[in-house]
Amino acid sequence: MKSLLSIFVLSAFASHAFADAVTPTVNKGDTAWVMVATILVILMVIPGLALFYGGMVRVKNMLSVLMQVFVIFALIAVLWALYGYSIAFTEGNAFFGGFSKVFLKGITPDSMAATFSKGVYIPEYIYVAFQLTFATITPALIIGAFAERVKFSAILLFTVLWFTFSYLPIAHMVWYWAGPDAYTDAKAGEAALATAGFLFQKGALDFAGGAVVHINAGVAGLVGCLLVGKRIGYGKEFLTPHSVTMTMIGASLLWVGWFGFNVGSNLEANGLAALVFVNTLLAAAAATLSWTVAEWIIRGKPSMLGAASGAIAGLVAITPACGWSGPMGSILLGLLSGGVCFWSVTILKAKLKYDDSLDAFGVHGIGGIIGALGTAVVASPALGGTGVWDYVTNSVAEYSMMTQMISQLWSVVIAIVWSGAVSFAAFKLVDVLIGLRVSEEDERLGLDTTEHGETAYNL
Amino acid sequence: MKLITAIIKPFKLDDVREALSDMGVSGITMTEVKGFGRQKGHTELYRGAEYVVDFLPKAKIEVAVPDLLVEQALQAIAKAANTGKIGDGKIFVTNLEQVIRIRTGETGDEAL
């Protein structure tokens, strides 16, 4: 008891000392965690997402999906270093960052990136790599919407355009800020906020990328599958998954990797990281259950594909909320997302008659919107959420669900409109330059042999 | 000589082979096939899409037997492949004009 008391006194003293003079330091524990988290997010893309998607296509298109995901990962990784990081994460205007760090100019092993605690930093290089993985998975998610019918070259060109004009500005709008140390007093806080991204200034909360990654990608996918058109034989022939086993392996790798995605986004290995961990775990589990039960009741049988899809729907929905929700809020959000996403891919999609092959919009778009709006509800301290930290007063700010909901709506609407417009223009341009769709004969034969000259399984 | 072609449930293949061996039939050809009769198929659901699978996996066996053994062979197959449930399959019998054992050149009943 006595030692506990002295720790209290010490920590009170320490935080008081911090307020006066902040000495930025790199924390080795945080650094190690963000390195591991970066690896986990890479695991989500290759092979997680590749297998999740690959299992859902017919056997003649398996390699085309694996190849699209694999090469998009490599392509965006390089573009990220060339100009992506600079446009997303340096000061510019409210919509685009600047060019001060193109080619990663000026970054050294001693450069530091801010976390969410004053005076706590991680090396900028690992922050660059961590954010790189987010940039790679987002365009890779899009290809699910028009799998099995689009040229590989068209996908790569679209990816470059969309990454540059949709991913980078939205990432900048949502996530760019001056860091906590700039918020020394009310006046400095105001000045710092004025340099932040547009949606950050609007107060939108997006912990790990509900708007930046999932709504952004989901809307691009919807626009893509509408412009490209349905697969030949849609609604008449068997367009069944060739291996739900692969899809289950992929979904499980995504689930594991998502701890890097969400918990890593905390940038520090602390108590809040542990809360994010629990939230991520519970939301995915709850959504798995709600999708399975909904399918069991409405379609008569609980399917493995449904359970795997439910887990992803839950992970998508908790992504923006995971740093502010409590565990019970996460379960609620997961249950809701599993049910609504089930409805969107089985009933809504059938009614609207669009061919989103692997449900990039139905799961990521819809789940992302549920998560972004749901964040305003589950973040409320009255409902077990953490509330929002005020870096000026160094305490939890007063919370208004209505105000927060309006902020969240801003992020949802901007992401939908921005990504929708950029995607439309980019797809149209690619269609004019090289054509989006493969020939009917190639589509019949499958993209593996016609686009890549190989076969997935030579059994 | 007759050629007996039987379409049976795949899991009954071993029983049928045993029954035929017991009565002295020494050669069987088997093919994995798909088809449907009165049993019809089943429905598979993948997210929003519903597919009716009409063709179900079956085993097709072909046996050539001398006229003397035909009745016995038919009974053996029918008994071994029977489960009493819909989808047990069918047996077809056709005339066989000639049989030749490739290695020795024997023909007719000798080649069976």
Boltz contact constraints between the chains, C-beta under 6 A:
constraints:
  - contact:
      token1: [A, 238]
      token2: [B, 51]
      max_distance: 6.0
  - contact:
      token1: [A, 240]
      token2: [B, 46]
      max_distance: 6.0
  - contact:
      token1: [A, 241]
      token2: [B, 46]
      max_distance: 6.0
  - contact:
      token1: [A, 299]
      token2: [B, 45]
      max_distance: 6.0
  - contact:
      token1: [A, 305]
      token2: [B, 46]
      max_distance: 6.0
  - contact:
      token1: [A, 345]
      token2: [B, 47]
      max_distance: 6.0
  - contact:
      token1: [A, 345]
      token2: [B, 48]
      max_distance: 6.0
  - contact:
      token1: [A, 346]
      token2: [B, 47]
      max_distance: 6.0
  - contact:
      token1: [A, 346]
      token2: [B, 48]
      max_distance: 6.0
  - contact:
      token1: [A, 349]
      token2: [B, 48]
      max_distance: 6.0
  - contact:
      token1: [A, 350]
      token2: [B, 48]
      max_distance: 6.0
